[in-house]
Amino acid sequence: MVCVWVKLLASEKPFSLALKKLHLIVVELGDVHGQFPDLLRLFEYGGYPPAANYLFLGDYVDRGKQSIETICLLLAYKLKYKLNFFLLRGNHESASINRVYGFYDECKRKYNVRLWKSFTDCFNCLPVAALIDDKILCMHGGLSPDLKSLDDIRRIPRPIDVPDQGVLCDLLWADPEKEVKGWGENERGVSYTFGAHIVADFLQTHDLDLVCRAHQVVEDGYEFFANRQLVTIFSAPNYCGEFDNAGAMMSVDDSLTCSFQIIKSTEKKIRFGFNNGSRPGTPPHKGGRGG
């Protein structure tokens, strides 16, 4: 029933949050990946709805042990607090991905495949971007060489499966890359990487101040790029029990001032570090190496 109702809610027009007009503070969060206890910790730090307004940037399922609990709580909040709680689609809110990386198996083991299909129908209706006060563009992945106007986002139909290329694909899959000038090949095997000049040109062309995205593990939970014109937020601390990363949430007030709250890891099962400069995140799409 939750999926049916949220399917209706998510089929509304892509939304624009007017913080100045409404005198709101919105809290943005990145990937949570089925880490349900950490999601509860995030709410304890940021405040439970509707005391706080939330915008999640996608990747609610897969990898973690409690994807069902995680997505059900988020969808329930979306139902109850429609005007205070917003969920964007991540690349893991796609049947071709969560069929492989854990969510399908969890649904089948705990309930049945029919439940997974219901969630798939719901995910296909989620919006893929949000615009805060016409100045901060938020999505899960990144920019696209095919994104010429913000109307290109508004014209994306829903429900829709994620294609292998194009604006929708890139909004969920693309990554910033310091070593890239212009557009580069993405080692995930799908979409692109993009350099700092791409971000700067995009912001100037569309009169924006900031791009806010998720999609990659970063050591401190958040990381700036392109002279603070893009920020990556990752909200799953101690990701998969393998990385000693913090999680973060970003608060945006009605003056568009951004502040960050860091959620430290509670476990120490470190298998990988960050000394090699890699920024692991979601797995490859088709045969590529995970970023």
N, C-alpha and C positions, 0 to 999 in steps of 0.2 A: 504493500500500500504506500509506503514511503516513496518508493521509486516512481509510482504512478503520479503522485501529487507533485513531486519535484520535477518530473518530466514536464508538467504543465507550467510550473514556475520558471523553469530554466528556458522554456521556449519563448519567453518574453523578449522584447527588443534588447540588444546589447546596452548595457547601462553606463551612465556617467554619474559619478559621485560628486555632488556639489558641497564640499566641506564648508566653504566660506558662507554660502547661503544658509546652510543648516547649522552652522557652528558646531561641527562634528570633529571628533578625532577618530581616525580609522587605524586599526592595527592590521598590518599585513604579515602573512606567514607564508613560507615556502614549503617544500616537500615535508610530509610527515610519514609517509610510507608505512602505514599500519603499526606505528609505534604508539599504541594507545595510551600507556602510562605517561609517555612524554607529552602527548596531546593534552592530557589532564593537567600536567605541570604547566604547560603553556597557558592554559586558561586560568590556572591559579595565579600566575604572574601577571597576566594581562587583564584579568577580570572575566567573569562568566557573562555571556549575553543575557539580557540586553544592556548590561552596565557598560560594555565596550562594544564597539562596532568592528566587525572583522571582515577582511578580504583575504581569502586563501588562494594561492597561486597554482594549485593542482598537485598531482601525485599523492593521492590519499591512500592508495592501495599498493600491494606487492611488497616483497622483501620482508616487512615486519610480520610478526606472528598474529596480530589482531586487526587485520584489514577490515573485517566485517564490522567489528565494534567501532572502529575509527570512522568509517564512512557512514554508518547508521547514526552516530551521534551528530556528525556534521550535517547530514541531511535533515535530521530532526530539528536542529537549530535553524536551518534554512526555512523549514516549514513554519516554525513558531515565530521567528523574527525575520520576516521577509524583507523588511526595510533596514535591518541592522546587520545582516549576515549574508555574505556573498561568496560564492564558490566558482572559481574558474577551472577550466579543464587542463589537465596535464597530459603528457604523452602516455602515462600509464592508465589514463581513463580511456582506454582503447582496447577492444577485444583481442586484437592481434598481439598486444603486448602483455596484458594481464592474464591472457590464456597461458602464457609461458612462465611468467615470473612470480607466481604464487597465489594470486587472488582466485583464479579458477579452482585450483586444488583445494584452497581453504573453503570455498563455497561448497564444493562437492563433498568434502570430508565432513563438514559441520552440518550441512543442510542438503542441498541438491543443485544440479546444474541449472534448473529452472530459475533459481535465485540469481545465479550469475548472469543469466540472460536478461533478467529484469534490471539488474544494475547496468548492464551494457546499454539497454534502451535509455536509461537515465543519463549515462555518461555522454551518449550521442547528442544530447540536448543541452549540455552545459555550455555557457558562454566561454569564449576563449580570450577575451581581453576586457580590461576596464580602464576608464579614463577618469582621473581624479582632477577636478577643477580645470579641465581642459589643459593641464600642464604635465601630469605624470601618467605615462602610459604603462600599464601593467599587463604582463602575460606570463606564461610558464617558461617558454624557451627563449625566443629572441626575434630579431628583425628578419625581414625577407627582401631579396632583390625584386620580388614581384609586388611588394607593398608600396604603391605609389600614392595612396590616399587612405586616410582613416576610414573612408567609406568602403574601401575594399574589405575591411573587417566587418563592417555593418552588413555587408551583402553576403557574408558567408551563411548559407542556409543551415537550418537545424530542423530535425535531427540529421546528423551526418557522420559517416565513418571518416577516420583520418586517412587522407590520401598519402601517397608516397612522395609527393612533391607539391609545390605551390604555397600560397600564403598560409593556409591553415596548418600544413605540415611544418613550416618554418616557425610559426608562432609557438609551436609545441616542442620543437626539436633543436633549433639553432643555438649556437654558443658563441660568446665573445672570445676572442683570442688575441693576446698581446702581440704575438709574433706575426700576425696577419695584417697585410695592407689590402683594404678592399674586402673582397669575398674569397673564402678559401674552402677547400674540401674538408668535410667533417669526418673525423676518424670513427664516428659512430656508424658510418655507412649510410647516413641519411641527412638531408638538409645541408646547411653550410656553417662555416665559422665566419665571423666578421670582425673587422678591426675598428680601432678607435675613431678613425675618420668617418666610417659609415655611421656610427652613432652620432657624432657631431653634426654631420650633414643632415641626418634624419631629423634631429631635434630642431635645427635651424629652419628646415623646410616646412615643418609642421607646427612651428612656434610652441615647442614643448620644452620642459626643463629637465626631465629625468625619465629614463626607462628603468622600470623595476621588474625583475624576473627571478626565477628560481632555477631548478633543473641541474645544478651542480653542487657537489659537496664543497664547502669552503671552511677552512679551519676554525675561524672565529664565528661562524654562523652567518656572517655577511661580509661582502667584499666589493669595493668600488672598482670601477673600470672607466677608462676614457676620461680621465680628469674629473672623476666624480659625476659623470653624466649618465652612468649606468650603475645599478647596484644589483648584486646577486644575493638573495636571501635563501637560506637553507635552515629548516626548523626541526630536523631530526637529529638530536645529539647522539654521539656514539653510534653513527649510522651503521646498521646491520650488525652491531657489536664488533665491528672491525676497525673503525676509524675513531681516533681520539678527537673528534670535532665537537665544537659547541653547536647548539642551535640558536637561532635568533628570531626576534620579531621586530618589525619596524613600525613605529607610530608616526602618523602624519597628522599634524594639527591644522586648524583652519587658516593658518598663515603659510601652510605648506612646508613648515619646518619638520624635518625628519629626525627622529631619535631612535636609538636601538637598545634593546634589552637582550642580554646574553643568557642562555640557559646552558649551564655546564653539563657535561656528561656525568652520569652517576655510576657508570661502570668503567672498568679498565681492562677490556679484552682486546688490546690493540694488536692488530696484525699488520696494519699498514700505517705509515706516517705520511707527513707532508713535506719531508726534506727534499724529495725529488721534484718538487714543483708541480706535480700532477694534481688535477682537480677531478677526482672520480665522482661520478654521479649516476645517472640512470643508465641502463644497459644499452648495448647497440641495437639498432632497429633490424637490420638485415646483414648479418655477417661482419659488421664493423666492430671495432674495438671500443669498449665502453669508455666514455669520457669522465 
